[in-house]
């Protein structure tokens, strides 16, 4: 007997189906490892990004500026059906001064 035939008697022939199952197992192994790494790495990297962006702000203040200007004056706008025009507006200031169509 030759050595090739002796080996064939010990080891059965492998089919392509068995190789496909092995490839599927390897794919699932690496896929689950990638998902586990993503579940661990994303929160850690997110925390590092937020802390570094917080450190970049001076004293924890946001440098964003708004265009609003505070006003201490209070007034009342009145519209009445008794005014000559439906678009007429009466402005009454806190000191009682009236302007507009009063």
PDB file as gemmi writes it, atoms N, CA and C in Angstrom:
CRYST1    1.000    1.000    1.000  90.00  90.00  90.00 P 1                      
ATOM      1  N   UNK A   1       0.817  -1.180   0.000  1.00  0.00           N  
ATOM      2  CA  UNK A   1       0.000   0.000   0.000  1.00  0.00           C  
ATOM      3  C   UNK A   1       0.860   1.243   0.000  1.00  0.00           C  
ATOM      4  N   UNK A   2       0.359   2.232  -0.661  1.00  0.00           N  
ATOM      5  CA  UNK A   2       1.113   3.478  -0.669  1.00  0.00           C  
ATOM      6  C   UNK A   2       0.678   4.327   0.514  1.00  0.00           C  
ATOM      7  N   UNK A   3       1.476   5.325   0.807  1.00  0.00           N  
ATOM      8  CA  UNK A   3       1.186   6.199   1.946  1.00  0.00           C  
ATOM      9  C   UNK A   3      -0.087   7.014   1.735  1.00  0.00           C  
ATOM     10  N   UNK A   4      -0.364   7.406   0.513  1.00  0.00           N  
ATOM     11  CA  UNK A   4      -1.571   8.183   0.236  1.00  0.00           C  
ATOM     12  C   UNK A   4      -2.831   7.385   0.560  1.00  0.00           C  
ATOM     13  N   UNK A   5      -2.821   6.118   0.193  1.00  0.00           N  
ATOM     14  CA  UNK A   5      -4.006   5.308   0.442  1.00  0.00           C  
ATOM     15  C   UNK A   5      -4.180   5.033   1.929  1.00  0.00           C  
ATOM     16  N   UNK A   6      -3.107   4.893   2.665  1.00  0.00           N  
ATOM     17  CA  UNK A   6      -3.222   4.687   4.112  1.00  0.00           C  
ATOM     18  C   UNK A   6      -3.835   5.926   4.774  1.00  0.00           C  
ATOM     19  N   UNK A   7      -3.410   7.068   4.351  1.00  0.00           N  
ATOM     20  CA  UNK A   7      -3.951   8.311   4.937  1.00  0.00           C  
ATOM     21  C   UNK A   7      -5.442   8.462   4.611  1.00  0.00           C  
ATOM     22  N   UNK A   8      -5.854   8.108   3.415  1.00  0.00           N  
ATOM     23  CA  UNK A   8      -7.258   8.187   3.033  1.00  0.00           C  
ATOM     24  C   UNK A   8      -8.118   7.246   3.868  1.00  0.00           C  
ATOM     25  N   UNK A   9      -7.560   6.131   4.279  1.00  0.00           N  
ATOM     26  CA  UNK A   9      -8.347   5.206   5.096  1.00  0.00           C  
ATOM     27  C   UNK A   9      -8.534   5.746   6.517  1.00  0.00           C  
ATOM     28  N   UNK A  10      -7.602   6.544   7.004  1.00  0.00           N  
ATOM     29  CA  UNK A  10      -7.713   7.118   8.351  1.00  0.00           C  
ATOM     30  C   UNK A  10      -8.609   8.353   8.339  1.00  0.00           C  
ATOM     31  N   UNK A  11      -8.359   9.228   7.390  1.00  0.00           N  
ATOM     32  CA  UNK A  11      -9.088  10.504   7.323  1.00  0.00           C  
ATOM     33  C   UNK A  11     -10.152  10.405   6.247  1.00  0.00           C  
ATOM     34  N   UNK A  12     -11.442  10.705   6.620  1.00  0.00           N  
ATOM     35  CA  UNK A  12     -12.484  10.669   5.592  1.00  0.00           C  
ATOM     36  C   UNK A  12     -12.391  11.900   4.693  1.00  0.00           C  
ATOM     37  N   UNK A  13     -12.972  11.778   3.524  1.00  0.00           N  
ATOM     38  CA  UNK A  13     -12.962  12.900   2.585  1.00  0.00           C  
ATOM     39  C   UNK A  13     -13.797  14.047   3.141  1.00  0.00           C  
ATOM     40  N   UNK A  14     -13.291  15.240   2.955  1.00  0.00           N  
ATOM     41  CA  UNK A  14     -14.030  16.430   3.379  1.00  0.00           C  
ATOM     42  C   UNK A  14     -14.796  16.974   2.187  1.00  0.00           C  
ATOM     43  N   UNK A  15     -16.007  17.392   2.468  1.00  0.00           N  
ATOM     44  CA  UNK A  15     -16.808  17.963   1.391  1.00  0.00           C  
ATOM     45  C   UNK A  15     -16.717  19.487   1.446  1.00  0.00           C  
ATOM     46  N   UNK A  16     -17.216  20.100   0.395  1.00  0.00           N  
ATOM     47  CA  UNK A  16     -17.244  21.565   0.368  1.00  0.00           C  
ATOM     48  C   UNK A  16     -18.217  22.106   1.410  1.00  0.00           C  
ATOM     49  N   UNK A  17     -19.202  21.315   1.769  1.00  0.00           N  
ATOM     50  CA  UNK A  17     -20.182  21.752   2.762  1.00  0.00           C  
ATOM     51  C   UNK A  17     -19.508  21.959   4.123  1.00  0.00           C  
ATOM     52  N   UNK A  18     -18.614  21.078   4.503  1.00  0.00           N  
ATOM     53  CA  UNK A  18     -17.910  21.213   5.779  1.00  0.00           C  
ATOM     54  C   UNK A  18     -17.024  22.449   5.768  1.00  0.00           C  
ATOM     55  N   UNK A  19     -16.408  22.733   4.644  1.00  0.00           N  
ATOM     56  CA  UNK A  19     -15.577  23.935   4.544  1.00  0.00           C  
ATOM     57  C   UNK A  19     -16.437  25.184   4.638  1.00  0.00           C  
ATOM     58  N   UNK A  20     -17.641  25.148   4.080  1.00  0.00           N  
ATOM     59  CA  UNK A  20     -18.552  26.288   4.157  1.00  0.00           C  
ATOM     60  C   UNK A  20     -19.006  26.553   5.580  1.00  0.00           C  
ATOM     61  N   UNK A  21     -19.243  25.512   6.350  1.00  0.00           N  
ATOM     62  CA  UNK A  21     -19.645  25.673   7.745  1.00  0.00           C  
ATOM     63  C   UNK A  21     -18.493  26.270   8.545  1.00  0.00           C  
ATOM     64  N   UNK A  22     -17.290  25.839   8.268  1.00  0.00           N  
ATOM     65  CA  UNK A  22     -16.124  26.403   8.953  1.00  0.00           C  
ATOM     66  C   UNK A  22     -15.951  27.876   8.634  1.00  0.00           C  
ATOM     67  N   UNK A  23     -16.159  28.252   7.385  1.00  0.00           N  
ATOM     68  CA  UNK A  23     -16.067  29.652   6.984  1.00  0.00           C  
ATOM     69  C   UNK A  23     -17.161  30.472   7.660  1.00  0.00           C  
ATOM     70  N   UNK A  24     -18.347  29.906   7.783  1.00  0.00           N  
ATOM     71  CA  UNK A  24     -19.447  30.582   8.471  1.00  0.00           C  
ATOM     72  C   UNK A  24     -19.107  30.806   9.939  1.00  0.00           C  
ATOM     73  N   UNK A  25     -18.515  29.822  10.575  1.00  0.00           N  
ATOM     74  CA  UNK A  25     -18.132  29.965  11.985  1.00  0.00           C  
ATOM     75  C   UNK A  25     -17.085  31.059  12.172  1.00  0.00           C  
ATOM     76  N   UNK A  26     -16.112  31.115  11.288  1.00  0.00           N  
ATOM     77  CA  UNK A  26     -15.073  32.147  11.379  1.00  0.00           C  
ATOM     78  C   UNK A  26     -15.685  33.528  11.162  1.00  0.00           C  
ATOM     79  N   UNK A  27     -16.592  33.638  10.204  1.00  0.00           N  
ATOM     80  CA  UNK A  27     -17.257  34.914   9.941  1.00  0.00           C  
ATOM     81  C   UNK A  27     -18.071  35.364  11.145  1.00  0.00           C  
ATOM     82  N   UNK A  28     -18.816  34.455  11.746  1.00  0.00           N  
ATOM     83  CA  UNK A  28     -19.598  34.795  12.938  1.00  0.00           C  
ATOM     84  C   UNK A  28     -18.700  35.173  14.109  1.00  0.00           C  
ATOM     85  N   UNK A  29     -17.566  34.517  14.236  1.00  0.00           N  
ATOM     86  CA  UNK A  29     -16.633  34.837  15.317  1.00  0.00           C  
ATOM     87  C   UNK A  29     -16.107  36.262  15.172  1.00  0.00           C  
ATOM     88  N   UNK A  30     -15.631  36.615  13.993  1.00  0.00           N  
ATOM     89  CA  UNK A  30     -15.097  37.964  13.789  1.00  0.00           C  
ATOM     90  C   UNK A  30     -16.203  39.016  13.808  1.00  0.00           C  
ATOM     91  N   UNK A  31     -17.380  38.673  13.325  1.00  0.00           N  
ATOM     92  CA  UNK A  31     -18.501  39.610  13.378  1.00  0.00           C  
ATOM     93  C   UNK A  31     -18.917  39.917  14.803  1.00  0.00           C  
ATOM     94  N   UNK A  32     -19.009  38.891  15.638  1.00  0.00           N  
ATOM     95  CA  UNK A  32     -19.378  39.129  17.037  1.00  0.00           C  
ATOM     96  C   UNK A  32     -18.272  39.873  17.769  1.00  0.00           C  
ATOM     97  N   UNK A  33     -17.021  39.636  17.421  1.00  0.00           N  
ATOM     98  CA  UNK A  33     -15.922  40.392  18.030  1.00  0.00           C  
ATOM     99  C   UNK A  33     -15.994  41.864  17.627  1.00  0.00           C  
ATOM    100  N   UNK A  34     -16.353  42.148  16.383  1.00  0.00           N  
ATOM    101  CA  UNK A  34     -16.476  43.540  15.934  1.00  0.00           C  
ATOM    102  C   UNK A  34     -17.629  44.244  16.638  1.00  0.00           C  
ATOM    103  N   UNK A  35     -18.746  43.556  16.825  1.00  0.00           N  
ATOM    104  CA  UNK A  35     -19.891  44.152  17.528  1.00  0.00           C  
ATOM    105  C   UNK A  35     -19.532  44.419  18.981  1.00  0.00           C  
ATOM    106  N   UNK A  36     -18.866  43.474  19.635  1.00  0.00           N  
ATOM    107  CA  UNK A  36     -18.465  43.668  21.032  1.00  0.00           C  
ATOM    108  C   UNK A  36     -17.495  44.833  21.160  1.00  0.00           C  
ATOM    109  N   UNK A  37     -16.563  44.948  20.248  1.00  0.00           N  
ATOM    110  CA  UNK A  37     -15.618  46.063  20.274  1.00  0.00           C  
ATOM    111  C   UNK A  37     -16.338  47.388  20.066  1.00  0.00           C  
ATOM    112  N   UNK A  38     -17.308  47.415  19.173  1.00  0.00           N  
ATOM    113  CA  UNK A  38     -18.064  48.648  18.932  1.00  0.00           C  
ATOM    114  C   UNK A  38     -18.879  49.037  20.156  1.00  0.00           C  
ATOM    115  N   UNK A  39     -19.473  48.061  20.835  1.00  0.00           N  
ATOM    116  CA  UNK A  39     -20.271  48.363  22.027  1.00  0.00           C  
ATOM    117  C   UNK A  39     -19.415  48.897  23.167  1.00  0.00           C  
ATOM    118  N   UNK A  40     -18.161  48.518  23.193  1.00  0.00           N  
ATOM    119  CA  UNK A  40     -17.264  48.994  24.254  1.00  0.00           C  
ATOM    120  C   UNK A  40     -16.573  50.286  23.846  1.00  0.00           C  
ATOM    121  N   UNK A  41     -16.115  50.378  22.611  1.00  0.00           N  
ATOM    122  CA  UNK A  41     -15.295  51.516  22.180  1.00  0.00           C  
ATOM    123  C   UNK A  41     -16.098  52.793  21.984  1.00  0.00           C  
ATOM    124  N   UNK A  42     -17.318  52.712  21.493  1.00  0.00           N  
ATOM    125  CA  UNK A  42     -18.094  53.919  21.188  1.00  0.00           C  
ATOM    126  C   UNK A  42     -18.368  54.758  22.432  1.00  0.00           C  
ATOM    127  N   UNK A  43     -18.862  54.198  23.544  1.00  0.00           N  
ATOM    128  CA  UNK A  43     -19.076  55.045  24.727  1.00  0.00           C  
ATOM    129  C   UNK A  43     -17.785  55.635  25.285  1.00  0.00           C  
ATOM    130  N   UNK A  44     -16.708  54.877  25.241  1.00  0.00           N  
ATOM    131  CA  UNK A  44     -15.432  55.386  25.754  1.00  0.00           C  
ATOM    132  C   UNK A  44     -14.952  56.554  24.904  1.00  0.00           C  
ATOM    133  N   UNK A  45     -14.997  56.417  23.597  1.00  0.00           N  
ATOM    134  CA  UNK A  45     -14.566  57.499  22.711  1.00  0.00           C  
ATOM    135  C   UNK A  45     -15.498  58.696  22.797  1.00  0.00           C  
ATOM    136  N   UNK A  46     -16.789  58.466  23.011  1.00  0.00           N  
ATOM    137  CA  UNK A  46     -17.744  59.564  23.154  1.00  0.00           C  
ATOM    138  C   UNK A  46     -17.442  60.374  24.411  1.00  0.00           C  
ATOM    139  N   UNK A  47     -17.134  59.710  25.506  1.00  0.00           N  
ATOM    140  CA  UNK A  47     -16.799  60.425  26.743  1.00  0.00           C  
ATOM    141  C   UNK A  47     -15.521  61.234  26.585  1.00  0.00           C  
ATOM    142  N   UNK A  48     -14.537  60.691  25.889  1.00  0.00           N  
ATOM    143  CA  UNK A  48     -13.288  61.425  25.673  1.00  0.00           C  
ATOM    144  C   UNK A  48     -13.519  62.648  24.804  1.00  0.00           C  
ATOM    145  N   UNK A  49     -14.370  62.528  23.798  1.00  0.00           N  
ATOM    146  CA  UNK A  49     -14.661  63.655  22.912  1.00  0.00           C  
ATOM    147  C   UNK A  49     -15.381  64.757  23.665  1.00  0.00           C  
ATOM    148  N   UNK A  50     -16.344  64.399  24.495  1.00  0.00           N  
ATOM    149  CA  UNK A  50     -17.085  65.410  25.249  1.00  0.00           C  
ATOM    150  C   UNK A  50     -16.198  66.104  26.269  1.00  0.00           C  
ATOM    151  N   UNK A  51     -15.324  65.349  26.936  1.00  0.00           N  
ATOM    152  CA  UNK A  51     -14.468  65.986  27.938  1.00  0.00           C  
ATOM    153  C   UNK A  51     -13.437  66.895  27.275  1.00  0.00           C  
ATOM    154  N   UNK A  52     -12.924  66.528  26.111  1.00  0.00           N  
ATOM    155  CA  UNK A  52     -11.952  67.389  25.438  1.00  0.00           C  
ATOM    156  C   UNK A  52     -12.614  68.644  24.894  1.00  0.00           C  
ATOM    157  N   UNK A  53     -13.871  68.545  24.459  1.00  0.00           N  
ATOM    158  CA  UNK A  53     -14.558  69.746  23.976  1.00  0.00           C  
ATOM    159  C   UNK A  53     -14.928  70.650  25.141  1.00  0.00           C  
ATOM    160  N   UNK A  54     -15.205  70.069  26.304  1.00  0.00           N  
ATOM    161  CA  UNK A  54     -15.504  70.874  27.485  1.00  0.00           C  
ATOM    162  C   UNK A  54     -14.251  71.605  27.965  1.00  0.00           C  
ATOM    163  N   UNK A  55     -13.095  70.958  27.864  1.00  0.00           N  
ATOM    164  CA  UNK A  55     -11.845  71.586  28.289  1.00  0.00           C  
ATOM    165  C   UNK A  55     -11.460  72.744  27.375  1.00  0.00           C  
ATOM    166  N   UNK A  56     -11.889  72.687  26.125  1.00  0.00           N  
ATOM    167  CA  UNK A  56     -11.537  73.744  25.176  1.00  0.00           C  
ATOM    168  C   UNK A  56     -12.274  75.040  25.479  1.00  0.00           C  
ATOM    169  N   UNK A  57     -13.413  74.949  26.145  1.00  0.00           N  
ATOM    170  CA  UNK A  57     -14.166  76.155  26.485  1.00  0.00           C  
ATOM    171  C   UNK A  57     -13.507  76.852  27.665  1.00  0.00           C  
ATOM    172  N   UNK A  58     -13.435  78.151  27.614  1.00  0.00           N  
ATOM    173  CA  UNK A  58     -12.801  78.923  28.684  1.00  0.00           C  
ATOM    174  C   UNK A  58     -13.713  78.967  29.897  1.00  0.00           C  
ATOM    175  N   UNK A  59     -13.303  78.336  30.966  1.00  0.00           N  
ATOM    176  CA  UNK A  59     -14.061  78.377  32.203  1.00  0.00           C  
ATOM    177  C   UNK A  59     -15.399  77.678  32.119  1.00  0.00           C  
ATOM    178  N   UNK A  60     -15.573  76.796  31.160  1.00  0.00           N  
ATOM    179  CA  UNK A  60     -16.828  76.094  31.027  1.00  0.00           C  
ATOM    180  C   UNK A  60     -17.931  76.928  30.416  1.00  0.00           C  
ATOM    181  N   UNK A  61     -17.601  78.082  29.836  1.00  0.00           N  
ATOM    182  CA  UNK A  61     -18.605  78.948  29.230  1.00  0.00           C  
ATOM    183  C   UNK A  61     -18.656  78.722  27.728  1.00  0.00           C  
ATOM    184  N   UNK A  62     -19.825  78.809  27.214  1.00  0.00           N  
ATOM    185  CA  UNK A  62     -20.025  78.669  25.780  1.00  0.00           C  
ATOM    186  C   UNK A  62     -19.731  80.007  25.112  1.00  0.00           C  
ATOM    187  N   UNK A  63     -18.829  80.067  24.134  1.00  0.00           N  
ATOM    188  CA  UNK A  63     -18.481  81.341  23.512  1.00  0.00           C  
ATOM    189  C   UNK A  63     -19.531  81.840  22.510  1.00  0.00           C  
ATOM    190  N   UNK A  64     -20.617  81.126  22.347  1.00  0.00           N  
ATOM    191  CA  UNK A  64     -21.653  81.539  21.400  1.00  0.00           C  
ATOM    192  C   UNK A  64     -22.302  82.838  21.864  1.00  0.00           C  
ATOM    193  N   UNK A  65     -22.447  83.770  20.962  1.00  0.00           N  
ATOM    194  CA  UNK A  65     -23.093  85.048  21.272  1.00  0.00           C  
ATOM    195  C   UNK A  65     -24.453  85.095  20.601  1.00  0.00           C  
ATOM    196  N   UNK A  66     -25.388  85.738  21.261  1.00  0.00           N  
ATOM    197  CA  UNK A  66     -26.714  85.889  20.673  1.00  0.00           C  
ATOM    198  C   UNK A  66     -26.941  87.343  20.321  1.00  0.00           C  
ATOM    199  N   UNK A  67     -27.933  87.594  19.519  1.00  0.00           N  
ATOM    200  CA  UNK A  67     -28.219  88.952  19.079  1.00  0.00           C  
ATOM    201  C   UNK A  67     -29.298  89.638  19.894  1.00  0.00           C  
ATOM    202  N   UNK A  68     -29.732  89.031  20.966  1.00  0.00           N  
ATOM    203  CA  UNK A  68     -30.798  89.657  21.746  1.00  0.00           C  
ATOM    204  C   UNK A  68     -30.230  90.719  22.677  1.00  0.00           C  
ATOM    205  N   UNK A  69     -30.999  91.781  22.867  1.00  0.00           N  
ATOM    206  CA  UNK A  69     -30.602  92.882  23.742  1.00  0.00           C  
ATOM    207  C   UNK A  69     -31.679  93.019  24.802  1.00  0.00           C  
ATOM    208  N   UNK A  70     -31.276  93.003  26.044  1.00  0.00           N  
ATOM    209  CA  UNK A  70     -32.236  93.126  27.133  1.00  0.00           C  
ATOM    210  C   UNK A  70     -32.787  94.539  27.222  1.00  0.00           C  
ATOM    211  N   UNK A  71     -34.075  94.652  27.539  1.00  0.00           N  
ATOM    212  CA  UNK A  71     -34.718  95.951  27.664  1.00  0.00           C  
ATOM    213  C   UNK A  71     -35.509  95.964  28.963  1.00  0.00           C  
ATOM    214  N   UNK A  72     -35.364  97.045  29.724  1.00  0.00           N  
ATOM    215  CA  UNK A  72     -36.075  97.145  30.993  1.00  0.00           C  
ATOM    216  C   UNK A  72     -37.421  97.844  30.833  1.00  0.00           C  
ATOM    217  N   UNK A  73     -37.688  98.401  29.680  1.00  0.00           N  
ATOM    218  CA  UNK A  73     -38.947  99.107  29.456  1.00  0.00           C  
ATOM    219  C   UNK A  73     -40.074  98.098  29.270  1.00  0.00           C  
ATOM    220  N   UNK A  74     -41.204  98.372  29.923  1.00  0.00           N  
ATOM    221  CA  UNK A  74     -42.375  97.524  29.745  1.00  0.00           C  
ATOM    222  C   UNK A  74     -43.470  98.341  29.088  1.00  0.00           C  
ATOM    223  N   UNK A  75     -44.255  97.683  28.284  1.00  0.00           N  
ATOM    224  CA  UNK A  75     -45.339  98.369  27.595  1.00  0.00           C  
ATOM    225  C   UNK A  75     -46.447  97.372  27.293  1.00  0.00           C  
ATOM    226  N   UNK A  76     -47.594  97.904  26.953  1.00  0.00           N  
ATOM    227  CA  UNK A  76     -48.759  97.098  26.616  1.00  0.00           C  
ATOM    228  C   UNK A  76     -49.227  97.478  25.220  1.00  0.00           C  
ATOM    229  N   UNK A  77     -49.486  96.500  24.423  1.00  0.00           N  
ATOM    230  CA  UNK A  77     -50.038  96.723  23.086  1.00  0.00           C  
ATOM    231  C   UNK A  77     -51.525  96.427  23.147  1.00  0.00           C  
ATOM    232  N   UNK A  78     -52.326  97.380  22.687  1.00  0.00           N  
ATOM    233  CA  UNK A  78     -53.776  97.191  22.674  1.00  0.00           C  
ATOM    234  C   UNK A  78     -54.300  97.334  21.253  1.00  0.00           C  
ATOM    235  N   UNK A  79     -55.188  96.438  20.941  1.00  0.00           N  
ATOM    236  CA  UNK A  79     -55.907  96.513  19.673  1.00  0.00           C  
ATOM    237  C   UNK A  79     -57.380  96.404  20.022  1.00  0.00           C  
ATOM    238  N   UNK A  80     -58.161  97.171  19.378  1.00  0.00           N  
ATOM    239  CA  UNK A  80     -59.584  97.185  19.704  1.00  0.00           C  
ATOM    240  C   UNK A  80     -60.415  97.219  18.432  1.00  0.00           C  
ATOM    241  N   UNK A  81     -61.572  96.622  18.523  1.00  0.00           N  
ATOM    242  CA  UNK A  81     -62.490  96.673  17.384  1.00  0.00           C  
ATOM    243  C   UNK A  81     -63.103  98.060  17.246  1.00  0.00           C  
ATOM    244  N   UNK A  82     -62.966  98.884  18.278  1.00  0.00           N  
ATOM    245  CA  UNK A  82     -63.519 100.236  18.236  1.00  0.00           C  
ATOM    246  C   UNK A  82     -62.582 101.227  17.559  1.00  0.00           C  
ATOM    247  N   UNK A  83     -61.332 100.833  17.287  1.00  0.00           N  
ATOM    248  CA  UNK A  83     -60.385 101.725  16.616  1.00  0.00           C  
ATOM    249  C   UNK A  83     -60.768 101.840  15.145  1.00  0.00           C  
ATOM    250  N   UNK A  84     -60.362 102.934  14.511  1.00  0.00           N  
ATOM    251  CA  UNK A  84     -60.792 103.188  13.136  1.00  0.00           C  
ATOM    252  C   UNK A  84     -60.325 102.124  12.135  1.00  0.00           C  
ATOM    253  N   UNK A  85     -59.146 101.590  12.312  1.00  0.00           N  
ATOM    254  CA  UNK A  85     -58.614 100.607  11.367  1.00  0.00           C  
ATOM    255  C   UNK A  85     -58.367  99.294  12.112  1.00  0.00           C  
ATOM    256  N   UNK A  86     -58.586  98.141  11.482  1.00  0.00           N  
ATOM    257  CA  UNK A  86     -58.316  96.864  12.162  1.00  0.00           C  
ATOM    258  C   UNK A  86     -56.829  96.657  12.461  1.00  0.00           C  
ATOM    259  N   UNK A  87     -55.949  97.371  11.774  1.00  0.00           N  
ATOM    260  CA  UNK A  87     -54.508  97.252  12.003  1.00  0.00           C  
ATOM    261  C   UNK A  87     -53.994  98.290  12.985  1.00  0.00           C  
ATOM    262  N   UNK A  88     -54.852  99.080  13.572  1.00  0.00           N  
ATOM    263  CA  UNK A  88     -54.429 100.121  14.506  1.00  0.00           C  
ATOM    264  C   UNK A  88     -53.969  99.490  15.814  1.00  0.00           C  
ATOM    265  N   UNK A  89     -52.837  99.989  16.324  1.00  0.00           N  
ATOM    266  CA  UNK A  89     -52.269  99.478  17.568  1.00  0.00           C  
ATOM    267  C   UNK A  89     -52.028 100.652  18.500  1.00  0.00           C  
ATOM    268  N   UNK A  90     -52.384 100.481  19.771  1.00  0.00           N  
ATOM    269  CA  UNK A  90     -52.139 101.494  20.792  1.00  0.00           C  
ATOM    270  C   UNK A  90     -51.056 100.961  21.718  1.00  0.00           C  
ATOM    271  N   UNK A  91     -49.982 101.720  21.895  1.00  0.00           N  
ATOM    272  CA  UNK A  91     -48.877 101.322  22.763  1.00  0.00           C  
ATOM    273  C   UNK A  91     -48.954 102.163  24.030  1.00  0.00           C  
ATOM    274  N   UNK A  92     -49.058 101.501  25.169  1.00  0.00           N  
ATOM    275  CA  UNK A  92     -49.120 102.190  26.456  1.00  0.00           C  
ATOM    276  C   UNK A  92     -47.878 101.805  27.245  1.00  0.00           C  
ATOM    277  N   UNK A  93     -47.039 102.787  27.545  1.00  0.00           N  
ATOM    278  CA  UNK A  93     -45.792 102.544  28.276  1.00  0.00           C  
ATOM    279  C   UNK A  93     -46.067 102.472  29.776  1.00  0.00           C  
ATOM    280  N   UNK A  94     -45.045 102.059  30.552  1.00  0.00           N  
ATOM    281  CA  UNK A  94     -45.198 101.882  31.994  1.00  0.00           C  
ATOM    282  C   UNK A  94     -45.523 103.193  32.702  1.00  0.00           C  
ATOM    283  N   UNK A  95     -45.037 104.326  32.164  1.00  0.00           N  
ATOM    284  CA  UNK A  95     -45.307 105.619  32.806  1.00  0.00           C  
ATOM    285  C   UNK A  95     -46.648 106.210  32.367  1.00  0.00           C  
ATOM    286  N   UNK A  96     -47.421 105.497  31.552  1.00  0.00           N  
ATOM    287  CA  UNK A  96     -48.729 105.965  31.122  1.00  0.00           C  
ATOM    288  C   UNK A  96     -48.723 106.673  29.789  1.00  0.00           C  
ATOM    289  N   UNK A  97     -47.566 106.928  29.212  1.00  0.00           N  
ATOM    290  CA  UNK A  97     -47.470 107.608  27.923  1.00  0.00           C  
ATOM    291  C   UNK A  97     -48.054 106.702  26.844  1.00  0.00           C  
ATOM    292  N   UNK A  98     -48.862 107.266  25.973  1.00  0.00           N  
ATOM    293  CA  UNK A  98     -49.514 106.511  24.908  1.00  0.00           C  
ATOM    294  C   UNK A  98     -48.980 106.958  23.553  1.00  0.00           C  
ATOM    295  N   UNK A  99     -48.846 106.000  22.661  1.00  0.00           N  
ATOM    296  CA  UNK A  99     -48.431 106.324  21.296  1.00  0.00           C  
ATOM    297  C   UNK A  99     -49.157 105.375  20.352  1.00  0.00           C  
ATOM    298  N   UNK A 100     -49.141 105.713  19.091  1.00  0.00           N  
ATOM    299  CA  UNK A 100     -49.856 104.907  18.112  1.00  0.00           C  
ATOM    300  C   UNK A 100     -51.281 105.399  17.957  1.00  0.00           C  
ATOM    301  N   UNK A 101     -52.181 104.530  17.568  1.00  0.00           N  
ATOM    302  CA  UNK A 101     -53.592 104.881  17.362  1.00  0.00           C  
ATOM    303  C   UNK A 101     -54.386 104.604  18.636  1.00  0.00           C  
ATOM    304  N   UNK A 102     -54.299 105.517  19.595  1.00  0.00           N  
ATOM    305  CA  UNK A 102     -55.000 105.320  20.875  1.00  0.00           C  
ATOM    306  C   UNK A 102     -56.292 106.100  20.923  1.00  0.00           C  
TER     307      UNK A 102                                                      
END                                                                             
